[in-house]
């Protein structure tokens, strides 16, 4: 390589000063490969000793340029965030999952527990429990409540909260249905239900069918 000082300067500068600049380094790599192709075309005119030097030098340049593409001259100014870690307590069962509270709080603003479970490599239920334990979410209402009366244990179930039905009159519903079908004539019942929900109206299936007919 020392026998080719111009080439040495042209390729040493990029791999020392353009670390991580893939576009610029890729251009140098293409130039290096073009030079190698031209060298092979005239290999019969080049002395064997010089040919060996060129071959080893080009191989060295390509190796360094490829390595420079994957490096970065910028050093991190802080440690990488660890979203969750396993804590082995020595007790039976699976290890406990501990979450980064600040990171989980930010993530919950943009994604649900199902997607965060995939992101953190755990189940949605584990993410939900951690959010409740860290005070980032409110626990849901209990499904049932047990109490004892006169020595007998009873269990009272709480039904899931339902969305109140819309207060639309039949004439108002017919008008909205006509507008939907005029704008979307290919809509079926399921699409109509979804569009009514989008408009903020919860209407029973029977009323939709009656208005649709």
The 8 nearest C-alpha neighbors of each residue, nearest first, counted from 0:
[[1, 2, 56, 3, 7, 52, 53, 4],
 [2, 0, 3, 4, 7, 6, 56, 5],
 [1, 3, 0, 4, 52, 49, 7, 5],
 [2, 4, 1, 6, 0, 5, 7, 53],
 [5, 3, 7, 6, 1, 2, 8, 0],
 [6, 4, 8, 7, 3, 9, 10, 2],
 [7, 5, 9, 8, 4, 3, 10, 0],
 [6, 8, 4, 5, 10, 9, 11, 3],
 [9, 7, 5, 11, 6, 10, 12, 4],
 [10, 8, 6, 7, 11, 12, 5, 13],
 [9, 11, 12, 7, 8, 13, 6, 14],
 [12, 10, 8, 14, 13, 7, 9, 15],
 [11, 13, 15, 10, 14, 16, 8, 9],
 [14, 12, 17, 16, 15, 11, 10, 24],
 [13, 15, 67, 11, 64, 17, 12, 16],
 [14, 16, 13, 12, 17, 11, 18, 67],
 [15, 17, 13, 14, 18, 12, 72, 11],
 [18, 16, 13, 20, 14, 15, 19, 24],
 [19, 17, 67, 71, 70, 20, 72, 16],
 [18, 20, 71, 68, 70, 21, 69, 67],
 [21, 19, 17, 18, 22, 23, 24, 68],
 [20, 22, 68, 24, 19, 23, 25, 69],
 [23, 21, 25, 24, 20, 26, 68, 19],
 [24, 22, 26, 25, 21, 20, 27, 17],
 [23, 25, 27, 21, 26, 22, 20, 28],
 [26, 24, 28, 22, 27, 23, 21, 29],
 [25, 27, 29, 23, 24, 28, 30, 22],
 [28, 26, 24, 30, 25, 29, 31, 23],
 [27, 29, 25, 31, 26, 30, 24, 32],
 [30, 28, 32, 26, 31, 27, 33, 25],
 [31, 29, 27, 33, 28, 32, 34, 26],
 [30, 32, 28, 34, 29, 33, 27, 35],
 [33, 31, 35, 29, 34, 30, 28, 36],
 [34, 32, 30, 36, 35, 31, 29, 37],
 [35, 33, 37, 31, 32, 36, 38, 30],
 [34, 36, 32, 38, 33, 37, 39, 31],
 [37, 35, 33, 39, 38, 34, 32, 40],
 [38, 36, 40, 34, 39, 35, 33, 41],
 [37, 39, 35, 41, 36, 40, 42, 34],
 [38, 40, 42, 36, 41, 37, 35, 43],
 [41, 39, 37, 38, 42, 36, 43, 35],
 [42, 40, 38, 39, 43, 44, 37, 45],
 [41, 43, 39, 45, 44, 40, 38, 50],
 [44, 42, 41, 45, 46, 40, 39, 47],
 [43, 45, 42, 41, 46, 47, 40, 38],
 [44, 46, 42, 43, 50, 47, 49, 41],
 [45, 47, 49, 48, 50, 44, 43, 42],
 [48, 46, 50, 49, 51, 45, 42, 52],
 [49, 47, 51, 50, 46, 52, 45, 53],
 [50, 48, 52, 51, 46, 47, 53, 45],
 [51, 49, 47, 53, 48, 52, 54, 46],
 [50, 52, 54, 48, 49, 53, 47, 55],
 [53, 51, 49, 55, 50, 54, 56, 48],
 [54, 52, 56, 50, 51, 55, 57, 49],
 [53, 55, 51, 57, 52, 56, 50, 58],
 [54, 56, 58, 52, 57, 53, 59, 51],
 [57, 55, 59, 53, 0, 58, 54, 52],
 [56, 58, 60, 59, 54, 55, 53, 61],
 [57, 59, 55, 61, 56, 60, 62, 54],
 [58, 60, 56, 62, 57, 61, 55, 63],
 [61, 59, 57, 63, 62, 58, 64, 56],
 [62, 60, 64, 58, 63, 59, 65, 57],
 [61, 63, 59, 65, 60, 64, 58, 66],
 [64, 62, 66, 60, 65, 61, 67, 59],
 [63, 65, 67, 61, 66, 62, 14, 60],
 [64, 66, 68, 62, 67, 63, 61, 69],
 [65, 67, 63, 64, 68, 69, 62, 70],
 [66, 68, 18, 64, 70, 69, 65, 14],
 [69, 67, 19, 21, 65, 66, 70, 18],
 [70, 68, 67, 66, 19, 71, 65, 18],
 [71, 69, 19, 67, 18, 68, 66, 72],
 [72, 70, 19, 18, 73, 69, 74, 67],
 [71, 73, 18, 74, 70, 19, 17, 16],
 [74, 72, 71, 75, 18, 76, 19, 70],
 [73, 75, 76, 72, 71, 77, 78, 70],
 [76, 74, 77, 73, 78, 79, 72, 71],
 [75, 77, 74, 78, 73, 79, 80, 72],
 [78, 76, 75, 79, 80, 74, 73, 81],
 [77, 79, 80, 75, 76, 81, 74, 82],
 [78, 80, 81, 77, 75, 82, 76, 74],
 [81, 79, 82, 78, 99, 102, 77, 83],
 [80, 82, 83, 79, 99, 84, 98, 102],
 [83, 81, 99, 98, 80, 102, 119, 84],
 [84, 82, 98, 97, 81, 99, 96, 119],
 [85, 83, 97, 96, 86, 98, 82, 81],
 [84, 86, 96, 95, 94, 97, 87, 83],
 [87, 85, 95, 94, 88, 96, 84, 97],
 [86, 88, 94, 89, 85, 95, 90, 93],
 [87, 89, 90, 86, 94, 95, 91, 93],
 [88, 90, 87, 91, 94, 92, 86, 93],
 [91, 89, 88, 92, 87, 94, 93, 95],
 [92, 90, 89, 93, 94, 88, 87, 95],
 [93, 91, 90, 94, 89, 95, 88, 87],
 [92, 94, 95, 91, 87, 90, 96, 85],
 [95, 93, 87, 86, 85, 96, 92, 88],
 [94, 96, 86, 85, 97, 93, 87, 88],
 [95, 97, 85, 84, 86, 94, 98, 83],
 [96, 98, 84, 83, 85, 95, 99, 86],
 [99, 97, 83, 100, 82, 96, 84, 103],
 [98, 100, 82, 102, 101, 103, 83, 81],
 [99, 101, 103, 102, 98, 104, 133, 130],
 [102, 100, 104, 103, 99, 105, 106, 98],
 [101, 103, 105, 99, 104, 100, 106, 82],
 [102, 104, 106, 100, 105, 101, 99, 107],
 [105, 103, 101, 107, 102, 106, 100, 135],
 [104, 106, 102, 103, 108, 107, 101, 109],
 [107, 105, 103, 108, 109, 104, 110, 102],
 [108, 106, 110, 104, 109, 105, 103, 111],
 [107, 109, 106, 105, 110, 104, 111, 103],
 [108, 110, 107, 106, 111, 105, 104, 115],
 [111, 109, 107, 106, 108, 114, 115, 112],
 [110, 112, 113, 114, 107, 115, 109, 108],
 [111, 113, 115, 123, 114, 116, 126, 127],
 [114, 112, 123, 116, 115, 111, 117, 122],
 [113, 115, 117, 116, 112, 111, 110, 118],
 [116, 114, 118, 112, 117, 113, 119, 111],
 [115, 117, 123, 122, 121, 113, 119, 114],
 [118, 116, 120, 114, 115, 119, 121, 113],
 [117, 119, 115, 116, 120, 114, 121, 113],
 [120, 118, 116, 117, 121, 115, 83, 82],
 [121, 119, 117, 118, 116, 122, 115, 83],
 [120, 122, 116, 119, 117, 125, 123, 126],
 [123, 121, 116, 125, 124, 126, 120, 117],
 [122, 124, 116, 113, 112, 126, 125, 127],
 [123, 125, 127, 122, 126, 128, 112, 116],
 [124, 126, 128, 122, 127, 123, 129, 121],
 [125, 127, 123, 129, 124, 128, 112, 130],
 [128, 126, 124, 130, 125, 129, 123, 112],
 [129, 127, 125, 131, 130, 126, 124, 132],
 [128, 130, 132, 126, 131, 127, 133, 125],
 [131, 129, 135, 127, 133, 136, 128, 132],
 [130, 132, 136, 134, 128, 129, 133, 135],
 [131, 133, 129, 134, 130, 128, 135, 136],
 [134, 132, 130, 131, 135, 129, 100, 136],
 [133, 135, 131, 132, 136, 130, 137, 129],
 [134, 136, 130, 133, 131, 104, 137, 132],
 [137, 135, 131, 130, 134, 138, 127, 133],
 [136, 138, 131, 139, 135, 134, 130, 140],
 [139, 137, 131, 136, 140, 128, 141, 127],
 [140, 138, 141, 137, 142, 136, 131, 159],
 [139, 141, 142, 138, 157, 159, 143, 137],
 [142, 140, 143, 139, 144, 157, 156, 138],
 [141, 143, 157, 156, 140, 144, 158, 159],
 [144, 142, 156, 155, 141, 157, 154, 145],
 [143, 145, 155, 154, 156, 146, 141, 142],
 [146, 144, 154, 153, 155, 143, 152, 147],
 [147, 145, 153, 152, 154, 144, 148, 155],
 [146, 148, 152, 151, 153, 150, 149, 145],
 [147, 149, 151, 150, 152, 146, 153, 145],
 [150, 148, 151, 147, 152, 146, 153, 145],
 [149, 151, 148, 147, 152, 153, 146, 145],
 [152, 150, 148, 147, 149, 153, 146, 154],
 [153, 151, 147, 146, 148, 150, 154, 145],
 [154, 152, 146, 145, 147, 151, 155, 148],
 [153, 155, 145, 144, 146, 143, 156, 152],
 [154, 156, 144, 143, 145, 153, 157, 146],
 [157, 155, 143, 142, 158, 144, 154, 141],
 [156, 158, 142, 143, 159, 155, 141, 144],
 [159, 157, 160, 156, 142, 161, 143, 141],
 [158, 160, 161, 157, 142, 140, 156, 141],
 [161, 159, 158, 162, 157, 163, 140, 142],
 [160, 162, 163, 159, 158, 164, 201, 157],
 [161, 163, 164, 160, 201, 165, 200, 159],
 [164, 162, 161, 165, 201, 166, 160, 202],
 [165, 163, 201, 202, 162, 166, 203, 200],
 [164, 166, 201, 200, 167, 202, 163, 199],
 [165, 167, 168, 164, 200, 202, 201, 163],
 [168, 166, 165, 171, 172, 169, 200, 170],
 [167, 169, 171, 170, 172, 166, 173, 165],
 [168, 170, 172, 171, 173, 167, 210, 206],
 [169, 171, 173, 172, 168, 174, 167, 175],
 [172, 170, 174, 168, 173, 169, 167, 175],
 [171, 173, 169, 175, 174, 170, 176, 167],
 [174, 172, 176, 170, 171, 175, 210, 169],
 [173, 175, 171, 177, 172, 176, 170, 178],
 [176, 174, 178, 172, 177, 173, 179, 171],
 [175, 177, 173, 179, 178, 174, 172, 180],
 [178, 176, 174, 180, 175, 179, 181, 173],
 [177, 179, 175, 181, 176, 180, 182, 174],
 [180, 178, 176, 182, 181, 177, 183, 175],
 [181, 179, 184, 183, 177, 182, 178, 176],
 [180, 182, 178, 179, 183, 184, 177, 176],
 [181, 183, 179, 180, 184, 178, 177, 185],
 [182, 184, 180, 185, 181, 186, 179, 178],
 [185, 183, 180, 186, 181, 182, 179, 187],
 [184, 186, 183, 187, 180, 182, 190, 181],
 [187, 185, 190, 184, 183, 191, 188, 180],
 [188, 186, 190, 189, 191, 185, 184, 192],
 [187, 189, 191, 190, 192, 186, 208, 207],
 [190, 188, 192, 191, 187, 193, 186, 194],
 [189, 191, 193, 187, 192, 188, 186, 194],
 [190, 192, 188, 194, 193, 189, 195, 187],
 [193, 191, 189, 195, 190, 194, 188, 196],
 [194, 192, 190, 196, 191, 195, 197, 189],
 [193, 195, 197, 191, 196, 192, 190, 198],
 [196, 194, 198, 192, 200, 197, 193, 191],
 [197, 195, 199, 193, 200, 198, 194, 201],
 [196, 198, 194, 195, 199, 193, 200, 192],
 [199, 197, 195, 196, 200, 194, 193, 201],
 [198, 200, 196, 197, 195, 201, 165, 194],
 [201, 199, 196, 165, 195, 198, 202, 197],
 [202, 200, 165, 164, 196, 199, 203, 195],
 [201, 203, 165, 164, 200, 204, 206, 207],
 [204, 202, 206, 205, 207, 201, 164, 165],
 [203, 205, 207, 206, 208, 202, 192, 209],
 [204, 206, 208, 203, 207, 209, 202, 210],
 [205, 207, 209, 203, 208, 204, 210, 202],
 [208, 206, 204, 210, 209, 205, 211, 203],
 [209, 207, 211, 205, 206, 210, 212, 204],
 [208, 210, 206, 212, 207, 211, 205, 204],
 [211, 209, 207, 212, 208, 173, 206, 172],
 [210, 212, 208, 209, 207, 176, 173, 188],
 [211, 209, 210, 208, 207, 206, 173, 176]]
